[in-house]
Amino acid sequence: MNDDVDGAAVHPVPSGGTPNQTAYSVRSNVPSRLRGILSLADFEVAARGFLPRPLFGYISGAAEDGLSLAANRASFERLKFRTRVLVDVSRRSQATTIFGKRYASPFGIAPVGISAISAYRGDVVLATAAKDENIPAIMSGSSLIPMETVRTAAPDTWFQAYLPGDPSRIDALIDRITDAGFSTLVITVDIPVWANRENNVRTGFSLPLRPSLRLAIDGITRPRWLAGTFLRTLINYGMPHFENSFATRGAPMLSVSAIRDTTGRDHLSWTDIRRIRNRWSGNLVIKGILHVDDAKQAAAMGADGIIVSNHGGRQLDGAVEPLCVLPQITDAVGDKMVVMMDSGIRRGGDVLKALALGARFVFLGRPFMYAAAVGGAPGVRHAISLLRDEVDRNMAMLGTTSISDLCREMICGEACER
């Protein structure tokens, strides 16, 4: 797969464009192999045919029976829009400011682990595509490219950390993130223990991956991934390792015997967040909040923002949908810090529903990972453009000209099933 395929970024028409002009131009420079992809769902279909079964299963799967995964989508589907007509929307804009930076759209790329084994140089691809399109990307702590490399390629990238189990390792990791130059740190707090992801066992996925005949067959049956991602990585960079879980390099991605150290997270507490807040001077975001009291605690600890999230249904199966608790949380802490959301967003309409219910910003993970796998940086830019176009069209049909105009009165129905 060639990451250098021509694919110019799509940028908004400047304010004052002609009334009938689409705010985000149809992408004539998108590579021909991507022009049949018309929605984020199309990227998932394409990725299923590109990625080996264990990797696709890892990205697409969820905990246990997938109840929360399905419920996340259903929560958006239960909500309907109440539109206004005959509103001059010719100068509409979806630009949004958070943490003092103005972004072109109110959505960003959520952290996705091991992305550099699913897409060639995946962490860099996601971050640079986000930079080109002026949206934020959050680099995963379970990544395979050193954080310093990604920060150099895309300086505005956020970094997401899974906390090590002891204070000295936490301090060392925070110091490394500081030295790398990141300005926004996202701490994921909803993973005290590993989730029960039976789908990983069924598809032959593990961390690290264990060499086996089954794994070899899975790779051989996906020759484009094998040559364009895996072998290309081995030739140019050697065996990928978990580079950013600690201050030092971690286990290799593929190993017969190596074990990835994730012990000790079950005793982490708000005391550790206070410790990090005292050590970290940049923006601090707590990811994985579903309870009003936890949101209030994050605010009391001095967090600058939270991400309301159930980890895309990948942790506790049966956890409440973030969209259901979002209004309560924004009512409680929305004037104290930036409230953001992820989990289940797949369309521009979903973005606007979350914003109307109080989120300042939203994030998506799986769709952009699929786009990186099948299309590299042009694929991610195309995915961003598709979602951006949907937000723009829906804003026009809602009769709204700015993100700040969105409110609950535009929404009918309840996100939570009664």
N, C-alpha and C positions, 0 to 999 in steps of 0.2 A: 504494500500500500504506500503510495507516494503522498507525503504530507505537504509537498510543495505544489500540488495541483492549484491552478489559478482559481481563486475564489474570493473576490473582493468583498470586504465588509459592506453591509447595508447600513446606511446612515439616514437619520431623519431629514426630511425636507425642511429647510429653514422656515421659521415662523414667517408667515406672510405668503406662503405658497398659494397657488390658485385653488379656489374652493373645491373643485372636483378632482383635485390631484390626490392620489393615495399618499398618505403621510409617509409610508415606508415603501420605496419603489420595488416593483417586482424584480427579482434578482436575475438579470440576464447573465451575470458573471458567475453564477453557481456552476460548478462542474457538471457536465452532462449526466454523469452517473448518479448525481443527487437530485436531479430535477423531478424525478418521479416521486420523491419523498415530499409529501404535502402536509404532514402533521408529525408531531412528536411520536405518535403511535406507529407511524410508518418506520421510524428508526428502530423501534423495538423489533418489528418483524424482520427488518434487514439484519439486525444484530444476531437474531436467533440462527440465521443461516451462515453467519460469519464466525461467531465465537464457538470454541469447543464447548461441549455440553457442561462441564464443571464450571467454567467461567460465566456462561450465560445464566446458569442456575444460581450462582452466587449473587449476581447483580439483581436478577429478577425475583429471587425468592424472599421468603419472610419466615417468621417464627411459626412453628407448629402447624396449625390448620389454616393459617393465612387469614384469620378473621379480621384482624385490624387492618391488614392490607386492603381487603375488600371494603371494609367499612370506611376507610379514608376516602375512597372514590365515591361511595354512596352518599357521604355527607355533603359533597359538592352537588351531586345530582338532585338532592332533595330541595335545594334552593333555586328560586327563580328570580329573574330580574323584573323590576317595575320601571319601565322606560319613560322618558320624556321626549316629545317630538317638537319639531320646528324650533330647535335651538341651533344657533350659529355655532357649529363645532369645527369650523375651518381652521382655527388656530389651536387646536387641541395639542396637548403635550403630556407625555407620560414620564417626563423627567422627575426624579425623586432625589431628595437630599437626606442622607443619614451620615452621622459621625463627621459632619462638616464637608462631605464630598457629594457633588451632584452627579448622579448616575443617569444614563440615558433611559433606563427602564426600571420598574420597581421590583425586578426579580434578579436572582443571581444563581450561581452554580453551587450546590451543596457539596459537602465533602463525600467522596467515594473512595473507599480503600482499594489498594493494589491496582490502581487505574493504569499503571505503566506496564502491566502484563496483559491487560485487555486491549489497550491501544498503544501503539508505539509512542514512547515518551509521553504517556497519557497525562501526567501531572502538568508538564510544560504545555502540552496542547490545550488543556482546559483553561489554564491560567492565561495564556497569551491570547486565546480567542476571546476570553472575557475582557481582557485589556483592550483589544481591538474594537470591541463593541461597547466599551464603557459600561460594563456591569461588574459586580464583584464576583470573585471565585474564592471558595474556601478550600484550601489544601488539606487533605486528610492526614492525620497523624499515622495512619496505616499505609503510608505511601512508600514508593520504591525508588524515588529520586530525592536526593538531598534537598532539604528545604532551602538551603542557600542558593542552589541552582535555580529553583523556581522563583524565588524572591528576586533574583537578578534579572530573570526573563520578564517578570511581571511584578513590578514593585508594589502595586496596590493589593496584591493577593492577601487574603486573610489566612491565618493558620489555625487549624483545629487540633486539639490535643486530647488524647485519652491519658488520664493521669497515671503515672507509675504508682506502685503501692507504698513507697516510703518517702518521707519528706526530703531526704537528701537528693534522691533522683528527681523529685518534682522540681526542686530548686535548680538543679543542673539543667533540666529541660527548659525551664522558663528563661534561664540565663542564655541558653543557646538561641532560643526564639528571639530574644531581645537583641543579641549580637547579630543575628541574621538580618535585622532591620524591619521586621513585621510591625505594623502599627495596630492591628486588630487580632486579638486572641480569642478563639472560641473553645470553651471547655465543654465537652460532651459528658453529661453526668448521669445518663440513664443506662449505664452498662456496668453495674457492680459485679455481675457474673456474666459468663457467656450465655447467650440465648439458646434455646433448643431449636436449632434449624435443621430439621430432619431432611429437608430438601438437599442440603449440602452432602449428607451421607449418601442419599440416593443417587446424586449425580457424580459422586467421586471427588468432591471438593474438600480440601483441608488447608489449614494454614500452619506451617508451610505445606505446599503440595508434595505428596509422596510419589516418587517415580513408580510406575506400574505399567503392565501391559495395557490395561484399560485406559490409563491416561495417555499412553502413546497412541493408541488407536483414536482416541478422541481428538488428539492434535493432528494426526495424519489426515483425518477426514475433513479437516478445515485447513486446506493448504494455503489459502491467502493469509490467514492469521499466522500459521506456522512460519511461513517465509517472511511475511511483511511485518510481523510484530515480534514473535518469540526469537527466531533465529537472528533477525536483524539486531535485536537488543543484545543477544549473546555476543555477536561478532563485534559490535561497536562499543559495548559497555560492560560485558561480562554478565555473570549471574546476578539478577536483581536481589537486593537485600531490603529488609525493613529498615529504612534509613532514619526515621524520625520519631520512633516511639519513645526513645530516650535521648540523652545527650550524646550517646555513642551509637555506633552502628549495631543493628540487631541481626536476627537470623536471616539466612538466605530464603528466597521465595520457593525454591525447589530443593528438597533435601530428604535423604533417607532417614536421618536421625535427629536433625536439629529441632529444637522446641522453642516456640515463641513465648517469651515471658510476659504473661498478663496477670500474674498473681498479685494479691493484696488489694485489689480494688474494692472488695466488699467492706473494708473498714474506712473508706474515705468518707468525709463528712464536710459540713459547712465550714469547719475549722480550716480545712485545706483550702477552701475558696478564699477565706479571709487571708490566709498566708500568701496566696497567689496575688490577691489584690494589693497587699502591702509590697510585694516584690515587683509587680508588673505595672508600668506607668501608662501603657497604651489603653486602647479600648478593650474592655473585657465583656465578653458575651457568654452567657450560660445557655447551653443547648440541651433540650430534653425536658423542658418544663411542661407539666400538664395540670398542676394544682395551683390555685390562687395563692395559698399560703407559701408555696415554694417561690412563686413570682415575687411576693412581698419580701421573702427572705433574701432573694437575689438583689433586690433593690436596696435592702438594708445593708448588704455586704459591699455596696458600692459598684455593682455591675452597671455597665453602661447600656446593656441590652440583653434580651433573652430571645431564644428561638423556641416557640411553642411547637413541640414535636413529639411523636411517638416512634421516632427512628424509622419512619416509613413502614411500620408494622414488623420490624425486624428484631424487636426485643421481647416485650411482654405481649403475647397474643391475647387480645381482649382489652388492651389498653384503649382508653377513650380516644376518639378522633380529635386531633388538635382543633379542627374547625368548630367543634362543639363547645370547647371551653375557651376559645379565643375571646369572645365578647366579655366574659366574666373577668378574664385576666387583664384585658385592656382597660376595662372600667376601674380595676383595682390599682394598676401601676402605670398606665399609659402616659401619665404626665410626669413620671419619674425616670423613665428610661425608654429606649427604643424596643418596641415589641414586634418581633418578626415571627414567621411561621414557615414550616415545611410539612411534608407528608401528603401525598395524594394529588398534587397539582399537575395537571397534564394539558390544560388549555388556557388561553388567554382569559376566558370567562372565569375559570377557577381563580386566577390571579386577582381579578377584580372583585370576586366574591369575598376572598380573604381580606382584601384591603377595605372593602365596605364594612366588614365586621370588626375592623379596628387595627389590623396588622399594618405596620408601616412599610414592610418589605417581605418578600417571600423567596424561598429557595426550592430548587428542584435538583435531584441527583441522578436517578436512573436514566431519564431521557437524554441528558447531556453526555452521560457515559456511553450510551449506545451510539450517539452521534460521533463521539471521538473514535470509537472502535471501527465503525464502518467508513468514516469519512475524514478522519484526522481533524486538523484545525478548520479546513473548509466545512467539514460536517458540523462541527460545533457552531461555527458562525451561522450556518444555514439554520440550525435548530433555534438559535437565538432570534434570527430574523423571523422565522415562522411564528414563534411565540409573541414576538414584538408586534408583528402584523395583526395577530388576533387581538391583542390588547388594544391596539389602535382602532380597529374596526368596531370592537365592542364598545369602546368609549364613545365613538360617534353615534352608535345606535342607542346607547343609553342616554345620550343628550348631555354628556359631560365633557368639559374641556381640560380638566386637570385632575391629577390623582387626589389632590386635597378636596375635591368636590364629592368624592365617593362617601356614602354614608349608609347607615342601616335601613333608612327609608327606601332605598333602591332595591332591597331584597325582600322577597316573600318566602315564607316557609321557615322551617326549623332545621338546622344542620343535624341536630340530635334526633334519633328515632325515639318516639315516645312509646 
